[in-house]
Amino acid sequence: MLRIVRLLIACALLVPFTSCSQNISRKADVVIWHWMTDRQAAFEKIAAQYEKETKVSVLFETYAPSEVYRDKVRAAATGKLLPEIFSTLGDKREVSSFINAGYIADLSADMQTGWKSHLFDKPLSQNTFPEGNEWKVKPGIYGVPIDVSAIMIYYNKDLFKQAGLDPKNPPQTWEAFLEAGRKLRAAGIQPFASGFSEGWLIGVFANSYAWNMLGEQGILDTIKGTIKYTDLRWLKVYQVFADMAKHDMFASGIATMVNKDAERTFATGKAAMALNGSWGVNVYFSMNPNLNYGVMMPPKMSLGEYPMRIFGGEGSSLNVNATSPNKDKAIAFLKWMTAKEQQIQLAQETKNIPSNQEAAGGLSDILKIFAQNIKNTFESLPVSESWQVNNVINTDMQAIIIGEKTIDQAAAEIQAEKMRQSGAK
Amino acid sequence: MNDARLKNNLVNILTHVILIVIALSCVFPVFWMFSSSLKTQEEIFTKMNLLPEHWNWANYAIAWMKADFGKYFLNSLIYTFAGVFGVVFISSLAAYGFARLEMWGKNIFFYLLISTLLIPIPGVFVPLYLLLKKMGLLDTRTGLILCYISGGLAFGIFLLRSFFEDLPKEIEEAARIDGASKFGVYWRIALPLARPALATLVIFNCLSIWNEFLLALVILQDTAKMPIQRGLMVFQGTHITDYPLLMAGLTIATIPVLIVYLLMQKHIIKGIASGALKG
C-alpha cells in the first residue's frame, strides 16, 4: 500500500515538471492583455470576427483585479515579455516611463490617416503628450481609447417624487441642491451617497468645483505654486463638503463607504443621489433592473466663474507594444476595433459609451446624456499635481465631512504639503 | 452546596451561550455564501431574506461551466498537492538539520531564513519574474510550484524546528545504536513523531496554496494553467460582480479545503495543544 502511495506521489510530482522546458510561445498574431474580466465574452466575439475577416488571430487575455494586472504588466515590461497590446493602468507619469523606456509605440502617424477624427477628442487628448510636457515625452498620441466614461450625479426619480421634488428638473444650482437635500432628509430619505472612502472619488468631486471656481488657468497656477491652496476660491471648493455635511446630505458612513457599497445603497433605494461613473448604468441594471433614475451635472456654485466640469474621458485605453514584431498588426486591429460597427457592438454588449463618437447614436437615454457631456470633462493638463498633495486634499475633505477639521485647517494642511513637495522638488 | 451547584450551572450556561454566539458568527458567513449561491442577483440586492425564495441549484452548473472550473480545479489540485509535498518534505529536512545537526552559523542561517517571512509577496513580483524567465520557468507549472514551495519553507522550518528540538534525544540515540543512519533517524523516528506539527503545516499550506492567486496571475500567461481562483475572478468584474455565481463558485472551491481540514482535524488539535503545553 505504502509503495502505491509513493508511486502516486511521484507521478503527481512529475506532471507539472513536464512543462519545465516549455518556452512562452506566440499564442496568436495579436495578444491583448485587459483587466476587465466581465468583458471577456464580448472581446472574444470581436476577436473571432476579426480573424474571420482578416485571417489575423487575436487573443484577449483578461487578468483581474486591476492592481495585479498592473504588477503583471510592470513585471512583463522588465522581462521584455509584453504582449502586442496592453495598458499600464497608470497615470501620465507612469505611462511616460513606459514610453521613455521604448515600450509604447507612438501612434501619431497612424492617427493622422483619418482614425483620429472618429474618436472623442477628450479621451484622445488624455492619451496625448503635448509639446513641453513635464515628463519629457516626445509629443504624440500613445494610446487608443476603446470606450469612454464620465462621472455625474445619478438621482432616483421615485425618491425625488416622494420628497416633493420634480424628477424632471433636478437641481441646477448649489442652493437648489442643498434645498433638495433638506427636503429629502425631511422625507426620511438619505440624500447623497458615494464611495468617498476611496480618495479618487472624493477628489473627482472636489476637482469639479475647482474647475468651477478657478478654471484651467487657476488650476495650472495652483500646480505651479502661484495660487495657494489657502486662496479664497479653494476655500469655496472645500466649503462644498462642509455645506453638504451641515445640511445632513451625506448617507450614513459616507467617509468610510467604498464605491461598491455606495452603488448598492443607491440601487436599493437607500439614497436618492449618487456620484458615480457611466459604468453605473450597467451596475445598477445588474442590481436592480427596475430602478427609475436620471443623471445630472454636479450643480454649479453661484460664485463659480467658470463652467462646471466633470471627471471623465477615457474609460479604458490601450497601448501598442513598440517592440513587438507584430506592431502593425496590433495597430490595424485597434483601428478596426474602434470603427463604428465594432464600437456599436461593444457598446451594446458592455453597456458603455463607445470611444467612436459616430457609434454613440444608439445608446440608451442615460448613456446619451453621459456621451453628450464628454465635452465637459476636465481638460488634459501638461502638468499634474503631486500625489502627496492630492492625498492630503482627499483625506482632508473626508475630515471635513466627519467634522474633524474646519475648512481653514484643511487649507493650511494642504498648502503645507504643497510647500513640502515644492521644496522636495 | 446548592448555591455552588447553581453558580456552576450558571457559569456553564453562560460559557455555552458565549461559545454558541461565537460559533454562529463563524458559521454565518459560510451560511450566507451558500444561501446567496442559490439566489438571483436581484434577490441578493433587493431582498434581505436569509433563505432564497427559489432555490436556483442551476447556479452551480452555470458557475462550473462558465468559469471552466473542471480545468482550473485540476490545476489547483496539482499545485496544492505538489506544493504542500515540497514544503513538508524540504522544510522537515531543513528543520531537523537546524534542530539536531551542529554546524557553523546555524542560527544566522535560521534567522536569515525566518526574516524572509517579513517580505510581502507583491514586493518580489518583478525579481521573481525575471529569475523565472532566466531559468526558462516562466509560464510553467514547475515555476509556480517552486515559488509556492519556497514561499512556504520559512514558516515550515520555523514550525518544525521547535517540534524536533523538543523530541527526546534518547529515542534517536537508541535508533543510532541500533544502526540507523542520520537520515534513517529522521525518516523513521523524528518525522512520525512530528505528525501533529506536519498536519498543521499541511493545512496551512493547503489553504494558502489553494487560495493563492496573485503569484499565479503574474507568473502564468496561459489561462489553461491557471488555478481555481482564476475561475472565481470571471464573476468578479471591474464594476460588476455576479454574486450568485461567485458564491456558487466559492462554495465549490471551499469543498476540497473543508475535506482536508476534516481529515486532519484530529492532528491539528493535537498539534495546537502540544504547542500550547510547550509555552
Interface residues (C-beta under 8 A of the other chain):
Chain A: I9 A12 L13 V15 P16 F17 S19 C20 S21 Q22 N23 I24 K27 W35 M36 T37 D38 R39 Q40 E61 Y63 A64 P65 S66 V68 Y69 D71 K72 R74 A75 A76 T78 G79 L81 K260 R264 A267 T268 W279 G280 N282 V283 S286 M287 N288 P289
Chain B: Q41 E42 F45 T46 I78 Y79 F81 A82 F85 P122 F125 V126 Y129 L130 K133 G136 L137 L138 D139 T140 R141 T142 L144 I145 F213 L214 L217 V218 Q221 D222 T223 K225 M233 V234 Q236 G237 T238 H239 I240 T241 D242
